[in-house]
Amino acid sequence: MVDRSEAHQELAALIVSRSGGDGTAARLPAERELAAELGVSRSAVRHAMGVLEAQGRISREVGRGTFLRTDGASGTVGSTVGSTVGSTVGSTVSGRQDDFSPADVMLVRRMFEPQVMPLVVAWATARDFAEMDRCLDGGDRAPGFEEFEQWDAALHAAIVAASRSPLLVRLYSQVELARRGRVWGDMKRRSASPERRAEYQRDHTEIVAALKSRDAETAVAAMRAHLARVSSHLLGAE
């Protein structure tokens, strides 16, 4: 049985595919048209569009509609993150990924992500920070658990992408792949609450503020504290 998060990722990939996801800009049909064409509910389309927005694959333009973003058109970290996460979605569609234990995922994240912070402080650009702000705003606006998870993943991927290390980005894509496993999703969903979501968003804001201030020590400490909080909530122990 496919869980809702995976189903929304597969639908997102299908929307990109049918809309000419070949590197050319394309205006997407309205949600009701996509729902009718693909034989799904408007709610499912709305969730899938949220996935694409968090991945930086689409842009919403007031008065014009929703468009696929191209690497050349966006020129932002979002395009880098989008291509990395997009390939992850593709692998989800073609076959299930290994389902790593949440304890293993958190162990690797707590070893990996804080150590990236000094590189981000050294190399991040204004465009990188704009992408982080976009993800923070998406997290603030997310109506529910699944949408917030998409923006959470997009923010962490954007931070790693700002290190300007292709190898680190490639390595982190495997962490993101692990986060899409069913065991991780089920445990994260069970541990979720509005209060914890607010805590995570405050953590995210502090991390980004430290990075913008070019304060590596504070950024490392903030990321460590955030991941310790997530681990505690998820696994029930430090």
TARA-V908750 format. One record per residue. N is the residue number from 1. PSI is psi in whole degrees, 0 to 359 (none if undefined). NEAR is the number of other C-alpha atoms within 10 Angstrom. D_FIRST is the distance of its C-alpha to the first C-alpha in Angstrom with 2 decimals. Layout:
n:N psi:PSI near:NEAR d_first:D_FIRST
n:N psi:PSI near:NEAR d_first:D_FIRST
//
This chain:
n:1 psi:130 near:4 d_first:0.00
n:2 psi:129 near:8 d_first:3.81
n:3 psi:168 near:10 d_first:6.42
n:4 psi:319 near:13 d_first:9.59
n:5 psi:315 near:20 d_first:11.78
n:6 psi:321 near:18 d_first:10.15
n:7 psi:321 near:17 d_first:9.95
n:8 psi:324 near:23 d_first:13.57
n:9 psi:318 near:25 d_first:14.61
n:10 psi:320 near:18 d_first:13.62
n:11 psi:322 near:23 d_first:15.44
n:12 psi:315 near:25 d_first:18.28
n:13 psi:323 near:23 d_first:18.72
n:14 psi:320 near:16 d_first:18.85
n:15 psi:316 near:21 d_first:21.46
n:16 psi:316 near:19 d_first:23.54
n:17 psi:314 near:11 d_first:23.42
n:18 psi:348 near:11 d_first:24.57
n:19 psi:14 near:17 d_first:27.13
n:20 psi:43 near:14 d_first:29.02
n:21 psi:61 near:17 d_first:27.62
n:22 psi:21 near:11 d_first:30.41
n:23 psi:358 near:12 d_first:32.53
n:24 psi:145 near:13 d_first:34.35
n:25 psi:140 near:17 d_first:34.37
n:26 psi:138 near:17 d_first:32.71
n:27 psi:129 near:16 d_first:32.58
n:28 psi:147 near:19 d_first:29.18
n:29 psi:166 near:15 d_first:29.11
n:30 psi:158 near:12 d_first:28.84
n:31 psi:318 near:17 d_first:25.50
n:32 psi:326 near:15 d_first:26.11
n:33 psi:317 near:13 d_first:26.91
n:34 psi:318 near:18 d_first:23.81
n:35 psi:316 near:17 d_first:21.67
n:36 psi:317 near:11 d_first:23.63
n:37 psi:321 near:10 d_first:23.59
n:38 psi:354 near:14 d_first:19.86
n:39 psi:36 near:9 d_first:18.89
n:40 psi:173 near:13 d_first:17.13
n:41 psi:158 near:13 d_first:18.55
n:42 psi:328 near:16 d_first:21.30
n:43 psi:319 near:12 d_first:19.52
n:44 psi:319 near:17 d_first:16.65
n:45 psi:319 near:22 d_first:19.51
n:46 psi:317 near:17 d_first:21.37
n:47 psi:317 near:20 d_first:18.69
n:48 psi:321 near:23 d_first:18.37
n:49 psi:326 near:24 d_first:22.17
n:50 psi:321 near:24 d_first:22.26
n:51 psi:312 near:26 d_first:20.29
n:52 psi:321 near:26 d_first:22.88
n:53 psi:318 near:25 d_first:25.75
n:54 psi:327 near:28 d_first:24.88
n:55 psi:356 near:26 d_first:24.72
n:56 psi:20 near:29 d_first:28.11
n:57 psi:341 near:26 d_first:27.00
n:58 psi:159 near:26 d_first:28.45
n:59 psi:141 near:16 d_first:31.52
n:60 psi:123 near:14 d_first:32.37
n:61 psi:118 near:9 d_first:36.04
n:62 psi:128 near:7 d_first:37.74
n:63 psi:351 near:6 d_first:39.28
n:64 psi:324 near:8 d_first:37.81
n:65 psi:200 near:12 d_first:34.03
n:66 psi:133 near:19 d_first:31.16
n:67 psi:146 near:17 d_first:31.63
n:68 psi:138 near:24 d_first:29.87
n:69 psi:141 near:25 d_first:31.71
n:70 psi:157 near:21 d_first:33.23
n:71 psi:317 near:18 d_first:34.39
n:72 psi:326 near:11 d_first:37.94
n:73 psi:321 near:12 d_first:37.76
n:74 psi:315 near:16 d_first:36.33
n:75 psi:26 near:12 d_first:38.06
n:76 psi:174 near:20 d_first:36.37
n:77 psi:331 near:26 d_first:34.26
n:78 psi:324 near:31 d_first:31.44
n:79 psi:324 near:23 d_first:31.63
n:80 psi:313 near:21 d_first:31.39
n:81 psi:318 near:27 d_first:28.43
n:82 psi:317 near:25 d_first:26.79
n:83 psi:323 near:17 d_first:27.23
n:84 psi:310 near:20 d_first:25.98
n:85 psi:328 near:24 d_first:22.85
n:86 psi:320 near:21 d_first:22.45
n:87 psi:330 near:15 d_first:22.41
n:88 psi:316 near:19 d_first:19.68
n:89 psi:319 near:20 d_first:17.56
n:90 psi:319 near:15 d_first:18.53
n:91 psi:330 near:14 d_first:17.45
n:92 psi:321 near:19 d_first:13.96
n:93 psi:317 near:17 d_first:13.90
n:94 psi:338 near:9 d_first:15.48
n:95 psi:150 near:8 d_first:13.55
n:96 psi:143 near:12 d_first:11.74
n:97 psi:164 near:16 d_first:14.51
n:98 psi:139 near:11 d_first:15.80
n:99 psi:88 near:15 d_first:14.55
n:100 psi:153 near:17 d_first:18.04
n:101 psi:144 near:16 d_first:19.07
n:102 psi:326 near:22 d_first:20.11
n:103 psi:319 near:13 d_first:23.57
n:104 psi:318 near:10 d_first:23.95
n:105 psi:314 near:18 d_first:22.91
n:106 psi:325 near:20 d_first:25.43
n:107 psi:313 near:14 d_first:28.08
n:108 psi:318 near:13 d_first:28.01
n:109 psi:319 near:18 d_first:27.99
n:110 psi:335 near:17 d_first:30.94
n:111 psi:324 near:12 d_first:32.83
n:112 psi:305 near:16 d_first:32.16
n:113 psi:317 near:19 d_first:32.16
n:114 psi:327 near:21 d_first:35.47
n:115 psi:344 near:16 d_first:37.28
n:116 psi:337 near:21 d_first:36.40
n:117 psi:315 near:28 d_first:38.24
n:118 psi:325 near:18 d_first:41.78
n:119 psi:320 near:17 d_first:40.83
n:120 psi:317 near:23 d_first:39.41
n:121 psi:320 near:21 d_first:42.61
n:122 psi:325 near:15 d_first:44.66
n:123 psi:348 near:14 d_first:42.94
n:124 psi:143 near:21 d_first:40.99
n:125 psi:175 near:17 d_first:42.43
n:126 psi:324 near:10 d_first:42.69
n:127 psi:322 near:15 d_first:39.84
n:128 psi:314 near:22 d_first:37.64
n:129 psi:327 near:20 d_first:38.56
n:130 psi:322 near:15 d_first:37.96
n:131 psi:320 near:23 d_first:34.37
n:132 psi:318 near:25 d_first:33.95
n:133 psi:323 near:17 d_first:35.46
n:134 psi:318 near:20 d_first:33.08
n:135 psi:320 near:27 d_first:30.11
n:136 psi:316 near:22 d_first:31.89
n:137 psi:319 near:13 d_first:32.51
n:138 psi:320 near:21 d_first:28.89
n:139 psi:321 near:26 d_first:27.96
n:140 psi:323 near:14 d_first:30.68
n:141 psi:349 near:12 d_first:29.43
n:142 psi:127 near:16 d_first:25.68
n:143 psi:343 near:10 d_first:24.81
n:144 psi:185 near:12 d_first:21.87
n:145 psi:308 near:15 d_first:19.92
n:146 psi:320 near:18 d_first:17.64
n:147 psi:319 near:20 d_first:20.73
n:148 psi:321 near:23 d_first:22.87
n:149 psi:321 near:21 d_first:20.60
n:150 psi:315 near:22 d_first:20.93
n:151 psi:325 near:26 d_first:24.70
n:152 psi:310 near:21 d_first:24.92
n:153 psi:320 near:17 d_first:23.44
n:154 psi:321 near:29 d_first:25.69
n:155 psi:312 near:26 d_first:28.73
n:156 psi:322 near:17 d_first:28.38
n:157 psi:322 near:26 d_first:27.89
n:158 psi:322 near:29 d_first:30.92
n:159 psi:314 near:27 d_first:32.98
n:160 psi:319 near:28 d_first:32.31
n:161 psi:329 near:25 d_first:33.05
n:162 psi:353 near:27 d_first:36.35
n:163 psi:343 near:21 d_first:37.47
n:164 psi:27 near:18 d_first:38.24
n:165 psi:106 near:15 d_first:37.07
n:166 psi:325 near:13 d_first:34.86
n:167 psi:317 near:10 d_first:34.09
n:168 psi:319 near:15 d_first:32.99
n:169 psi:317 near:21 d_first:30.77
n:170 psi:317 near:13 d_first:29.20
n:171 psi:318 near:13 d_first:28.78
n:172 psi:335 near:21 d_first:27.26
n:173 psi:332 near:19 d_first:24.65
n:174 psi:325 near:16 d_first:23.21
n:175 psi:317 near:18 d_first:23.15
n:176 psi:322 near:19 d_first:21.32
n:177 psi:317 near:19 d_first:18.76
n:178 psi:325 near:22 d_first:18.34
n:179 psi:344 near:21 d_first:18.02
n:180 psi:2 near:23 d_first:14.84
n:181 psi:154 near:20 d_first:13.12
n:182 psi:320 near:21 d_first:10.42
n:183 psi:315 near:15 d_first:13.15
n:184 psi:311 near:19 d_first:15.68
n:185 psi:317 near:20 d_first:13.85
n:186 psi:316 near:12 d_first:13.19
n:187 psi:320 near:15 d_first:16.83
n:188 psi:320 near:19 d_first:18.30
n:189 psi:318 near:14 d_first:16.86
n:190 psi:330 near:11 d_first:18.27
n:191 psi:354 near:15 d_first:21.53
n:192 psi:149 near:13 d_first:21.99
n:193 psi:158 near:13 d_first:24.87
n:194 psi:324 near:10 d_first:27.28
n:195 psi:318 near:9 d_first:29.98
n:196 psi:321 near:14 d_first:28.13
n:197 psi:317 near:18 d_first:27.11
n:198 psi:321 near:13 d_first:30.83
n:199 psi:315 near:15 d_first:31.81
n:200 psi:320 near:18 d_first:29.62
n:201 psi:324 near:19 d_first:31.10
n:202 psi:318 near:13 d_first:34.58
n:203 psi:313 near:18 d_first:33.93
n:204 psi:316 near:21 d_first:32.83
n:205 psi:319 near:16 d_first:35.98
n:206 psi:320 near:17 d_first:38.18
n:207 psi:311 near:25 d_first:36.78
n:208 psi:321 near:20 d_first:37.38
n:209 psi:319 near:17 d_first:40.81
n:210 psi:321 near:20 d_first:41.84
n:211 psi:317 near:24 d_first:40.82
n:212 psi:328 near:18 d_first:42.78
n:213 psi:359 near:12 d_first:45.74
n:214 psi:39 near:18 d_first:45.58
n:215 psi:91 near:16 d_first:45.51
n:216 psi:318 near:22 d_first:43.69
n:217 psi:314 near:14 d_first:44.42
n:218 psi:322 near:17 d_first:43.03
n:219 psi:316 near:26 d_first:39.95
n:220 psi:314 near:20 d_first:39.19
n:221 psi:320 near:14 d_first:39.77
n:222 psi:319 near:22 d_first:37.63
n:223 psi:319 near:23 d_first:34.64
n:224 psi:316 near:19 d_first:35.10
n:225 psi:320 near:16 d_first:35.30
n:226 psi:312 near:22 d_first:32.20
n:227 psi:328 near:20 d_first:30.05
n:228 psi:320 near:17 d_first:31.63
n:229 psi:313 near:19 d_first:30.65
n:230 psi:315 near:19 d_first:26.99
n:231 psi:317 near:20 d_first:27.02
n:232 psi:315 near:14 d_first:28.75
n:233 psi:321 near:17 d_first:26.34
n:234 psi:317 near:20 d_first:23.24
n:235 psi:346 near:15 d_first:24.61
n:236 psi:13 near:10 d_first:27.34
n:237 psi:153 near:9 d_first:30.14
n:238 psi:none near:10 d_first:32.26
//
